[in-house]
């Protein structure tokens, strides 16, 4: 990331405010780390509880207090460092199978991608359960079970590019619209929060673990994409198995015959 992400609130006077607060760790006797973050942005008061699991996955629970001043938007902005190889890819997931978009972020400046036209089956718009933005090796995913207590409208997510030099470096911002300026309730004078709203979502940074090293004495460098992968590409009966896409360039193999190799590769 280029810098810390944060929440931005726009309220009825056309003013905006960024979240300000202090993070404090909550004592825990488990393998998880808990933190609490009371904050304010303009007229909005809120508390965020963060639960960090051992693999880096973070569950965020945000409680928005009722407001007396109408709000027009609440956005979470995550600024990613952009280079010719970083912050170039995105992946969205809905309730369809096999046709989720995964590929290059479109060229251009400003908003270059949003989730308005993602493929969906029976999942009501504008909700999108998962989005990843980053490069082939590192990036960040935002996900949730639902959009309960959002004031949601398309697009739920946006990618905004700001190129700062001729080499293609700059910032790619992943924006989450918890209170959308496009929702009918926020048009005109905005909307007052007449009750406490609780928004739950998660983050997952990639990679989850450091790149492993090859323990083979003949090669002490980084493990190649197909290291320790079964050499045979098909099972003995000649029936091609499903591709295992969890490791780049993975081979077709019999998952039962080589379960220990697969397990070891994924757990390293």
Residue, then its C-alpha position, 0 to 999 in steps of 0.5 A: x500500500x502507498x499509505x494507510x487506508x481510511x474512511x471518508x464521509x461526505x455530509x449534507x453541507x458538501x463537506x467531507x471528513x476523514x476518519x480520526x481515532x486511536x487504535x488500542x489492542x484488546x487483550x486476548x489469550x488466543x492465537x488471534x489479535x484483537x483491536x478496537x478503534x473508536x473514530x469520527x469523520x465529520x458528524x459521524x461517530x463510529x467504532x471499529x473492532x478488528x480481529x486478526x487471525x494467524x494467517x493475516x485475515x482480518x474481520x472488521x466490525x464497524x458500528x456506526x452511531x445514529x447521526x443528526x446531520x444527513x450523510x451523503x456517502x461513506x467510503x472506505x479507500x484502500x490506496x495500493x502502490x501502482x507500478x507496471x507490475x503491481x496493482x494491475x489485476x482484479x478479480x470479482x466473485x458473485x454467485x455465478x460459477x466459472x465466469x467471474x471476471x479475473x484479469x487486467x484492470x482497464x487502462x485510463x485515469x480516474x475510475x477505470x473499473x467498477x462492479x456495476x456490470x459484474x455477472x450474477x445469477x440470483x444474487x441481488x445487485x449491487x452486492x458483490x461478495x468478494x473483490x481482489x486488487x493487486x498484482x500476480x504476487x501481492x494485493x488485497x481482497x475485501x469480502x463479506x457475507x452480505x451488505x447488511x446495514x449498508x446504504x448500497x447502490x451500484x457500484x459497490x466497489x470502484x478502482x481509481x487510478x492516479x498515475x504520477x509519472x511517465x513510468x506508470x507508477x502511482x496509486x490504484x485506490x480500491x474504494x468500497x461504498x458503504x453509504x453510496x452517493x447513488x442511493x435514492x436516500x442519499x440524493x438531495x439533502x442526504x440521509x440521517x442514520x436513525x439507528x446504530x448500523x453494524x457493517x461486517x467485512x474482511x480483508x485478506x492480504x496476499x501472499x498470506x505467508x512468505x515465499x518458501x525456500x527450497x530445502x533441497x541442497x542442490x537448489x537453495x533458491x526460491x521454490x519454483x512454481x512447480x517445485x515438488x509437484x508430481x512429474x506425471x501429468x495424467x493418472x495411470x488410466x489416462x483420464x485427465x483430472x481437474x487442474x489444481x489452480x492453487x499453485x501457478x502452472x500446476x500439473x494435472x495429477x491424481x489428488x489422492x495419489x499425491x495428497x501428501x505432496x499437495x498438502x505439504x505444498x499448500x501448508x508451507 
